[in-house]
Amino acid sequence: EDIKGPVPTVFVQPRDERRSRHIYACTGDIAPLFKDGLKFLRDHRPFYFNPTALREIRIRAGEGELTLARATRQSPWRVTKPLDLATDPKAMKSLLEGLFELQALKISDRASAPVSAEATPAKSSQISLQAFDSESESTLEISPPATPAARETRATVSDRPDVVFDLPLKPEADLVSLADLPLAINDLRDASLTHLNVASLRGVLIQPATGTEILVTRTPPSPWMVTIGGQSQEANEERLFALLKAVTEGRATAFETDAATDFTPWGLHKPFLKLRFLGEDDQGIELVFGLDGRGGYFVNRRGTPAVMRVDPALVASLPVKSYEWRHSRLWSIDRLNLLAIGRKSGAEPPLSLLYDFNSEQWTATADSRDLTPLLIPERANFLLGILEGLKVTRWLSPDDESATAALARPSLVFKIIENTTDDAGEISGRVTREVILAPATTGANPGFYYGRLGSDANPFLLDRETYGKLAVGLLEE
């Protein structure tokens, strides 16, 4: 009696034997699901396929025609037409997922929703899929939109010829649209500069047009060595890692051409930089970098006609200066010969820490006052350990103006005093080395600090964490 109007009700009778005598009264009206040819129950996806079983994808879109294929189910996808190119795995994953999840906003019978007369092969787009175990393709024919501002466009698929799909043209919430699909060759091809087998790499030759040639080599299990101007030393492996990361993970921002015969327009006929990588099998890869008249940076893999545009930041990250390849280890401190560590922090008076190797004891003084009772020996030992293994983050140019300005007002200064010994191991004198440090930026927590060792021409960068360890408090408060 408290119900104001009729409640839509459906009576349901199960067909299984154990419940065939049961009748359920269910609220809700599901009758529309069974009207209009079951259109509400029909699959709104034009494609239904197993992505792992696909052998070939053909695409005809506004950017042109291309074919993607693979030899086996385990083989990587490649562009096979119009050129043979490697694909970007992420782009292929996006394409396959997008095609699988593509859904129509609505579907209609072709008789009641004819396809526009504009949908001629010359004007329509096409996506065709073929599986390994099939001789036929499933082809989606996409009509051009009715207007440039249209939200959707009509399409048909060969597997369901009597159905018209209204597919979303532009991004829609919770739907994959045609705009979300990477359908152009440059969207799908591999944009990596090169693929190096780093494990088999044995040498890198760096040839700047206006700088010194740098040769980095290795014969396992020996460490990497760098040869500059005929002089060899242990290489800075952090810089080697940065170089390899740039050329293997760095990506082209655009593809200029795949058929260059004259490289002059991109400045590649007179490259400003050449990088050659040599593997253990004597197979070499050479990248040449050019600069056009408008400030654009380009790269070509020697022996190919392809030209790619690259970000200037990627080029700037390449360590091509000789000083960048100096070993990151700042110095070598010998505890056996260590006499004292002097530290001056900001406006505080200089603190002198005398060290006796035999007893491993410290003596602390400042302003002629004995502060040894206040010294925390564990922290002094910790500081010595940091100084022994001190490594710079990166060496800088001698004319780095920011470093010069900052180091004019150092925030931390260390003086290391050691005995020197002759060939017989006898003490022959003393040596004092000094390093100064200063924040790279103003503020409480700079990301980096500048540093300079004595009269060394090259300043360096030091990370914030290491600086914090060097500035550790040594005295009880």
Long-range contacts (C-beta under 8 A, 24 or more apart in sequence): 37-109, 39-107, 39-108, 42-107, 42-163, 44-103, 44-104, 44-106, 44-107, 44-165, 45-100, 45-101, 45-102, 45-103, 45-104, 46-102, 46-104, 46-140, 46-155, 46-157, 46-160, 46-165, 46-167, 47-99, 47-100, 47-102, 47-129, 47-138, 47-140, 47-157, 49-99, 49-100, 49-129, 49-131, 49-138, 50-131, 51-96, 51-97, 51-100, 53-131, 53-132, 53-133, 54-96, 54-129, 54-130, 54-131, 54-132, 55-130, 55-131, 55-132, 56-128, 56-129, 56-130, 56-137, 57-95, 57-127, 57-128, 57-129, 57-130, 58-126, 58-127, 58-128, 58-130, 58-137, 59-126, 59-127, 59-128, 59-183, 60-125, 60-126, 60-127, 61-125, 61-126, 61-183, 61-184, 62-125, 63-183, 63-184, 63-185, 63-186, 64-184, 64-185, 66-185, 66-188, 68-92, 68-188, 73-132, 79-185, 79-188, 79-189, 82-185, 83-185, 83-258, 85-185, 85-189, 85-190, 86-189, 86-190, 86-195, 87-188, 87-189, 87-190, 88-188, 88-189, 88-190, 88-191, 88-192, 91-182, 91-187, 91-188, 91-189, 92-188, 94-181, 94-182, 95-181, 95-182, 95-183, 95-188, 98-176, 98-180, 98-181, 98-182, 99-127, 99-129, 99-181, 101-176, 102-167, 102-176, 102-178, 102-181, 103-175, 103-176, 104-155, 104-165, 104-166, 104-167, 104-168, 105-151, 105-152, 105-166, 105-167, 105-168, 105-172, 105-175, 106-166, 107-163, 107-164, 107-165, 107-166, 108-163, 108-164, 108-166, 109-162, 109-163, 109-164, 110-156, 110-161, 110-162, 110-163, 110-164, 111-162, 113-154, 113-164, 114-164, 115-143, 115-154, 115-156, 115-164, 116-143, 116-144, 116-146, 116-154, 118-143, 118-144, 119-143, 119-144, 119-154, 125-183, 127-183, 142-167, 142-178, 145-169, 153-178, 186-254, 186-255, 189-255, 191-251, 191-252, 191-255, 191-308, 192-248, 192-249, 192-250, 192-251, 192-252, 193-247, 193-248, 193-250, 193-251, 193-252, 193-287, 193-299, 193-301, 193-308, 193-310, 194-247, 194-248, 194-277, 194-285, 194-287, 194-301, 195-248, 196-244, 196-247, 196-248, 196-277, 196-285, 197-279, 198-244, 198-248, 200-279, 200-280, 200-281, 201-244, 201-277, 201-278, 201-279, 201-280, 202-278, 202-279, 202-280, 203-277, 203-278, 204-240, 204-243, 204-275, 204-276, 204-277, 204-278, 205-274, 205-275, 205-276, 205-278, 206-243, 206-273, 206-274, 206-275, 206-319, 206-320, 207-273, 207-274, 207-275, 207-276, 208-272, 208-273, 208-320, 208-321, 209-270, 209-271, 209-272, 209-273, 210-272, 211-320, 211-321, 211-322, 212-322, 214-320, 214-322, 214-325, 216-240, 216-325, 226-325, 228-322, 228-325, 229-322, 233-326, 233-327, 234-327, 235-325, 235-327, 236-319, 236-324, 236-325, 236-326, 236-327, 236-328, 236-395, 237-328, 238-328, 238-393, 238-394, 239-319, 239-324, 239-325, 239-394, 242-317, 242-318, 242-319, 243-275, 243-318, 243-319, 246-314, 246-317, 246-318, 247-275, 247-277, 247-287, 250-310, 250-311, 250-314, 252-299, 252-308, 252-309, 252-310, 253-308, 253-309, 253-310, 253-311, 254-308, 254-309, 255-306, 255-307, 255-308, 255-309, 256-298, 256-307, 256-308, 256-309, 257-305, 257-306, 257-307, 258-305, 258-306, 259-305, 260-300, 260-305, 260-306, 260-307, 261-305, 263-290, 263-300, 263-307, 265-292, 266-290, 266-292, 266-296, 266-298, 266-300, 266-307, 267-291, 267-292, 267-293, 267-298, 268-298, 268-300, 268-307, 273-315, 273-318, 273-320, 275-318, 289-315, 321-397, 323-395, 323-396, 323-397, 323-398, 323-458, 324-394, 324-395, 326-395, 326-458, 328-391, 328-392, 328-393, 329-389, 329-390, 329-391, 330-390, 330-391, 330-392, 330-435, 330-453, 330-460, 331-390, 331-416, 331-433, 331-453, 333-384, 333-387, 333-388, 333-416, 333-418, 334-418, 335-384, 335-388, 337-418, 337-419, 337-420, 337-421, 337-427, 338-384, 338-416, 338-417, 338-418, 339-417, 339-418, 339-419, 339-430, 340-415, 340-416, 340-417, 341-383, 341-384, 341-387, 341-414, 341-415, 341-416, 341-417, 342-413, 342-414, 342-415, 342-416, 342-417, 343-383, 343-412, 343-413, 343-414, 343-415, 343-474, 344-412, 344-413, 345-411, 345-412, 345-471, 346-411, 346-412, 350-413, 351-474, 351-475, 353-380, 353-474, 355-384, 364-474, 364-475, 371-475, 374-475, 374-476, 375-474, 375-475, 375-476, 376-473, 376-474, 376-475, 376-476, 379-472, 379-473, 379-474, 380-474, 382-469, 382-472, 383-469, 383-470, 383-472, 383-474, 386-466, 386-469, 386-470, 387-414, 387-416, 387-470, 390-466, 390-470, 391-466, 392-451, 392-460, 392-461, 392-462, 393-448, 393-460, 393-461, 393-462, 393-463, 394-460, 394-461, 395-458, 395-459, 395-460, 396-450, 396-458, 396-459, 396-460, 396-461, 397-458, 398-457, 398-458, 398-459, 400-459, 402-440, 402-450, 403-450, 403-452, 403-459, 404-459, 406-438, 406-439, 406-440, 406-450, 407-436, 407-438, 407-450, 407-451, 407-452, 407-459, 408-438, 409-438, 410-436, 410-437, 410-438, 411-437, 411-438, 411-439, 411-449, 412-436, 412-437, 412-438, 412-467, 412-470, 412-471, 413-437, 414-470, 437-462, 437-467, 437-470
